[in-house]
């Protein structure tokens, strides 16, 4: 993963230069946390994670940095049901989809090659060429002993 962090830092530097934006220590710490320590996260989780590590980074800086990272392609943002915004790093990731438990919030990633054929077929049906797809399946945890049950409000 360190190689992807180095590539992410390089891309961020290029983007900041192109946009005439400052290079800051805070952005570097946030990017490191995303590429070295977190999988799927929301802005508040990232903020708390950075605070626990002892970084004095404001909530606004976290939110603004996430927007910047999305704009330059380093982070992918997902808008899930119920208005939940989750993020994950973009570099070094294969195409994948998500299965999300509506009760406990657990996220499972999966990759099913047959979805590529479905995507192509739908594109042909509507005379379009698919560029990418995102699939999110909402489910309910079937494990009666799930340690995360009732920690989240159910999604609509």
Backbone as numpy.savetxt, mean C-alpha at the origin, in Angstrom:
# Nx Ny Nz CAx CAy CAz Cx Cy Cz
15.38 -6.94 0.34 14.57 -5.75 0.34 15.42 -4.49 0.34
16.67 -4.60 0.79 17.55 -3.43 0.84 17.79 -2.88 -0.56
17.84 -3.77 -1.57 18.03 -3.31 -2.94 16.85 -2.46 -3.39
15.64 -2.85 -2.98 14.46 -2.07 -3.35 14.44 -0.74 -2.63
14.94 -0.70 -1.41 15.03 0.57 -0.69 15.99 1.50 -1.41
17.13 0.99 -1.83 18.10 1.82 -2.55 17.50 2.35 -3.84
16.77 1.51 -4.56 16.11 1.95 -5.79 15.04 2.99 -5.49
14.28 2.79 -4.42 13.25 3.75 -4.02 13.89 5.10 -3.67
14.98 5.08 -2.94 15.67 6.32 -2.57 16.17 7.05 -3.82
16.69 6.30 -4.76 17.19 6.89 -6.01 16.04 7.55 -6.78
14.94 6.84 -6.90 13.78 7.39 -7.61 13.22 8.62 -6.91
13.20 8.58 -5.58 12.71 9.73 -4.83 13.61 10.94 -5.08
14.92 10.74 -5.05 15.86 11.83 -5.32 15.59 12.44 -6.69
15.42 11.59 -7.70 15.16 12.08 -9.06 13.86 12.88 -9.10
12.82 12.37 -8.44 11.53 13.04 -8.45 11.61 14.39 -7.74
12.26 14.42 -6.59 12.39 15.67 -5.85 13.15 16.71 -6.66
14.20 16.29 -7.35 14.96 17.20 -8.20 14.10 17.74 -9.33
13.37 16.84 -10.01 12.50 17.26 -11.11 11.43 18.23 -10.66
10.90 18.03 -9.46 9.81 18.85 -8.95 10.30 20.08 -8.18
11.60 20.17 -7.97 12.16 21.29 -7.22 11.82 21.25 -5.74
11.72 20.03 -5.19 11.35 19.86 -3.79 12.58 19.54 -2.94
12.48 19.84 -1.66 13.60 19.60 -0.74 13.76 18.13 -0.39
15.00 17.75 -0.12 15.30 16.44 0.41 15.31 16.59 1.93
14.52 15.75 2.61 14.47 15.88 4.07 14.73 14.53 4.73
15.25 14.63 5.93 15.52 13.44 6.74 14.21 12.71 7.04
13.13 13.46 7.28 11.84 12.86 7.60 11.35 11.97 6.46
11.44 12.47 5.23 11.01 11.65 4.08 11.84 10.38 3.99
13.13 10.49 4.27 14.00 9.33 4.21 13.59 8.29 5.26
13.30 8.73 6.47 12.87 7.81 7.54 11.55 7.14 7.19
10.62 7.91 6.64 9.31 7.36 6.27 9.48 6.31 5.18
10.28 6.61 4.17 10.51 5.67 3.07 11.17 4.39 3.58
12.13 4.53 4.48 12.79 3.35 5.06 11.80 2.47 5.81
10.93 3.09 6.59 9.93 2.30 7.33 9.04 1.53 6.38
8.63 2.18 5.30 7.75 1.53 4.34 8.44 0.36 3.64
9.68 0.56 3.23 10.37 -0.47 2.45 11.05 -1.53 3.30
11.26 -1.28 4.58 11.95 -2.27 5.40 11.08 -2.92 6.46
9.98 -2.27 6.86 9.30 -2.76 8.05 7.80 -2.99 7.92
7.13 -2.33 6.99 5.68 -2.40 6.93 5.20 -3.10 5.67
4.05 -3.76 5.76 3.46 -4.39 4.57 2.28 -3.54 4.13
1.09 -3.85 4.59 -0.09 -3.03 4.33 -0.29 -2.15 5.56
-0.53 -0.88 5.33 -0.65 0.04 6.45 -1.50 1.24 6.06
-2.06 1.88 7.06 -2.72 3.15 6.81 -1.81 4.26 7.35
-2.17 5.50 7.10 -1.31 6.62 7.48 -1.12 6.68 8.99
-2.17 6.40 9.75 -2.07 6.46 11.21 -1.14 5.38 11.75
-1.22 4.19 11.17 -0.32 3.10 11.59 1.13 3.49 11.32
1.39 4.06 10.16 2.74 4.51 9.81 3.19 5.58 10.79
2.33 6.54 11.08 2.66 7.62 12.01 3.03 7.05 13.38
2.19 6.15 13.91 2.46 5.55 15.23 3.75 4.74 15.20
3.99 4.02 14.12 5.21 3.22 13.97 6.45 4.12 14.07
6.41 5.24 13.38 7.54 6.17 13.40 7.73 6.78 14.80
6.63 7.10 15.47 6.70 7.65 16.82 7.32 6.62 17.78
6.91 5.36 17.64 7.45 4.30 18.50 8.95 4.10 18.28
9.41 4.38 17.08 10.84 4.25 16.78 11.63 5.47 17.25
10.91 6.47 17.78 11.57 7.64 18.33 11.73 8.80 17.36
11.15 8.70 16.18 11.25 9.79 15.22 10.23 10.87 15.55
10.66 12.10 15.53 9.77 13.24 15.79 9.28 13.77 14.43
8.35 13.03 13.86 7.79 13.38 12.56 6.31 13.67 12.75
5.86 14.79 12.24 4.47 15.18 12.44 3.53 14.31 11.60
2.30 14.26 12.04 1.25 13.55 11.32 1.10 14.14 9.91
1.12 15.45 9.80 0.99 16.12 8.50 2.12 15.73 7.56
3.34 15.59 8.08 4.48 15.18 7.25 4.27 13.76 6.74
3.74 12.89 7.58 3.46 11.51 7.15 2.45 11.52 6.02
1.34 12.22 6.20 0.29 12.27 5.17 0.83 12.89 3.88
1.55 13.99 3.99 2.09 14.66 2.81 3.13 13.80 2.10
3.94 13.10 2.87 4.95 12.23 2.27 4.31 11.06 1.54
3.24 10.50 2.11 2.53 9.42 1.42 1.99 9.90 0.08
1.42 11.09 0.04 0.92 11.64 -1.22 2.06 11.80 -2.22
3.19 12.27 -1.76 4.37 12.43 -2.61 4.85 11.08 -3.14
4.90 10.08 -2.26 5.37 8.75 -2.66 4.40 8.09 -3.66
3.11 8.33 -3.50 2.13 7.83 -4.46 2.36 8.51 -5.81
2.55 9.83 -5.79 2.72 10.60 -7.03 3.96 10.16 -7.81
5.01 9.75 -7.12 6.22 9.34 -7.84 6.33 7.83 -8.01
5.27 7.09 -7.67 5.22 5.66 -7.95 5.95 4.77 -6.97
6.27 5.27 -5.79 6.98 4.45 -4.80 6.04 3.71 -3.87
4.82 4.20 -3.76 3.83 3.62 -2.87 2.52 3.53 -3.64
1.81 2.46 -3.40 0.50 2.26 -4.02 -0.57 2.48 -2.96
-1.62 3.20 -3.32 -2.72 3.47 -2.40 -3.94 2.68 -2.85
-4.58 2.05 -1.89 -5.80 1.31 -2.16 -6.92 1.95 -1.35
-8.04 2.15 -1.98 -9.23 2.66 -1.30 -10.20 1.49 -1.18
-10.27 0.93 0.02 -11.12 -0.23 0.24 -12.49 0.20 0.72
-13.39 -0.73 0.79 -14.76 -0.45 1.25 -14.74 0.24 2.61
-15.72 1.06 2.83 -15.81 1.76 4.09 -14.87 2.95 4.18
-14.24 3.30 3.06 -13.35 4.45 3.03 -11.96 4.20 3.58
-11.63 2.95 3.88 -10.28 2.64 4.38 -9.25 2.85 3.29
-8.24 3.65 3.59 -7.13 3.88 2.67 -5.92 3.12 3.21
-5.46 2.16 2.44 -4.26 1.41 2.82 -3.20 1.61 1.77
-1.96 1.46 2.19 -0.82 1.67 1.32 0.09 0.45 1.39
0.90 0.29 0.33 1.98 -0.70 0.33 3.04 -0.21 -0.64
4.24 -0.71 -0.47 5.32 -0.28 -1.35 5.06 -0.78 -2.76
5.56 -0.08 -3.75 5.32 -0.44 -5.15 6.47 -1.24 -5.75
7.70 -0.86 -5.47 8.84 -1.50 -6.11 9.06 -2.91 -5.56
9.43 -3.81 -6.46 9.73 -5.17 -6.05 8.50 -6.01 -5.77
7.37 -5.58 -6.23 6.12 -6.30 -5.99 5.58 -6.87 -7.29
5.15 -8.10 -7.26 4.46 -8.69 -8.41 3.02 -8.25 -8.40
2.38 -8.40 -9.55 0.93 -8.18 -9.61 0.27 -9.13 -8.63
-0.60 -8.61 -7.80 -1.29 -9.45 -6.84 -2.63 -8.81 -6.50
-3.47 -9.57 -5.87 -4.79 -9.10 -5.47 -4.94 -9.32 -3.98
-6.06 -8.88 -3.43 -6.23 -8.90 -1.98 -7.53 -9.57 -1.55
-7.45 -10.30 -0.46 -8.59 -10.88 0.23 -8.58 -10.24 1.63
-9.67 -9.55 1.98 -9.71 -8.80 3.23 -10.85 -9.29 4.10
-10.54 -9.59 5.35 -11.57 -9.96 6.30 -12.27 -8.71 6.79
-13.59 -8.70 6.67 -14.38 -7.55 7.10 -14.47 -7.43 8.61
-14.18 -8.51 9.32 -14.30 -8.49 10.78 -12.99 -8.13 11.47
-11.90 -8.76 11.05 -10.65 -8.54 11.77 -9.65 -7.69 10.99
-9.91 -7.44 9.72 -9.03 -6.59 8.94 -7.82 -7.29 8.35
-7.68 -8.58 8.59 -6.55 -9.32 8.03 -6.56 -9.22 6.51
-5.40 -9.03 5.92 -5.27 -8.93 4.47 -4.39 -10.07 3.98
-4.92 -10.83 3.05 -4.15 -11.89 2.40 -3.92 -11.48 0.95
-2.69 -11.59 0.51 -2.37 -11.34 -0.89 -2.41 -12.66 -1.63
-2.85 -12.61 -2.88 -2.83 -13.82 -3.70 -2.59 -13.43 -5.14
-2.11 -14.39 -5.87 -1.87 -14.21 -7.30 -2.44 -15.43 -8.01
-3.39 -15.21 -8.88 -4.00 -16.29 -9.64 -3.83 -15.99 -11.12
-2.98 -16.75 -11.80 -2.73 -16.50 -13.22 -3.98 -16.51 -14.10
-5.01 -17.22 -13.67 -6.22 -17.25 -14.49 -6.91 -15.89 -14.56
-6.63 -15.01 -13.61 -7.21 -13.66 -13.65 -6.68 -12.87 -14.85
-5.47 -13.19 -15.29 -4.93 -12.54 -16.49 -5.78 -12.86 -17.71
-6.20 -14.11 -17.84 -7.05 -14.51 -18.96 -8.42 -13.83 -18.86
-8.96 -13.74 -17.65 -10.25 -13.07 -17.47 -10.13 -11.59 -17.85
-9.06 -10.95 -17.40 -8.83 -9.54 -17.72 -8.76 -9.32 -19.22
-8.03 -10.17 -19.91 -7.91 -10.06 -21.37 -9.26 -10.27 -22.05
-10.03 -11.25 -21.58 -11.34 -11.54 -22.17 -12.29 -10.37 -21.99
-12.29 -9.76 -20.82 -13.14 -8.60 -20.58 -12.71 -7.43 -21.48
-11.42 -7.26 -21.63 -10.93 -6.21 -22.53 -11.41 -6.42 -23.95
-11.31 -7.65 -24.44 -11.77 -7.96 -25.81 -13.27 -7.72 -25.94
-14.03 -8.11 -24.93 -15.47 -7.95 -24.94 -15.88 -6.49 -25.15
-15.11 -5.58 -24.55 -15.44 -4.16 -24.64 -14.51 -3.41 -25.59
-13.76 -4.14 -26.41 -12.82 -3.55 -27.37 -11.84 -2.60 -26.69
-11.27 -3.05 -25.61 -10.29 -2.27 -24.87 -9.08 -3.14 -24.58
-7.94 -2.50 -24.36 -6.73 -3.22 -24.00 -6.42 -3.00 -22.52
-6.58 -4.01 -21.71 -6.32 -3.85 -20.28 -4.87 -3.46 -20.01
-4.70 -2.55 -19.08 -3.37 -2.08 -18.70 -2.97 -2.70 -17.36
-3.91 -2.75 -16.44 -3.67 -3.33 -15.12 -5.03 -3.66 -14.51
-5.02 -4.40 -13.42 -6.27 -4.66 -12.71 -6.00 -4.69 -11.22
-7.05 -4.46 -10.46 -7.00 -4.59 -9.01 -8.26 -5.33 -8.58
-8.07 -6.39 -7.86 -9.20 -7.17 -7.38 -9.12 -7.23 -5.85
-10.22 -6.91 -5.21 -10.32 -7.02 -3.76 -11.54 -7.87 -3.46
-11.32 -8.94 -2.72 -12.41 -9.81 -2.29 -12.60 -9.57 -0.80
-13.83 -9.23 -0.41 -14.15 -9.03 0.99 -14.74 -10.32 1.52
-14.29 -10.72 2.70 -14.70 -12.00 3.27 -14.89 -11.83 4.77
-15.26 -12.92 5.41 -15.35 -12.94 6.87 -14.50 -14.10 7.36
-13.73 -13.83 8.37 -12.83 -14.82 8.94 -13.63 -16.03 9.44
-13.24 -17.20 9.02 -13.94 -18.43 9.41 -13.33 -19.05 10.66
-12.25 -18.46 11.17 -11.60 -19.01 12.36 -12.31 -18.51 13.62
-12.91 -19.39 14.38 -13.62 -18.96 15.59 -12.68 -18.35 16.63
-11.42 -18.72 16.58 -10.45 -18.22 17.57 -9.61 -17.08 17.03
-10.07 -16.39 16.00 -9.32 -15.29 15.40 -9.00 -14.25 16.47
-7.72 -13.94 16.71 -7.36 -12.98 17.77 -7.73 -11.54 17.43
-8.04 -11.27 16.17 -8.33 -9.89 15.76 -9.81 -9.57 15.66
-10.67 -10.57 15.87 -12.11 -10.32 15.72 -12.54 -9.15 16.60
-13.43 -8.37 16.03 -14.04 -7.23 16.71 -13.07 -6.10 17.03
-11.87 -6.12 16.46 -10.95 -5.01 16.65 -11.28 -3.88 15.68
-11.90 -4.23 14.56 -12.29 -3.24 13.56 -13.80 -3.19 13.50
-14.32 -2.04 13.11 -15.74 -1.97 12.83 -16.00 -2.69 11.54
-17.07 -3.43 11.41 -17.35 -4.13 10.16 -17.48 -3.16 9.00
-16.98 -3.56 7.86 -17.12 -2.76 6.65 -18.50 -2.97 6.07
-19.06 -1.94 5.42 -20.41 -2.12 4.85 -20.43 -3.16 3.75
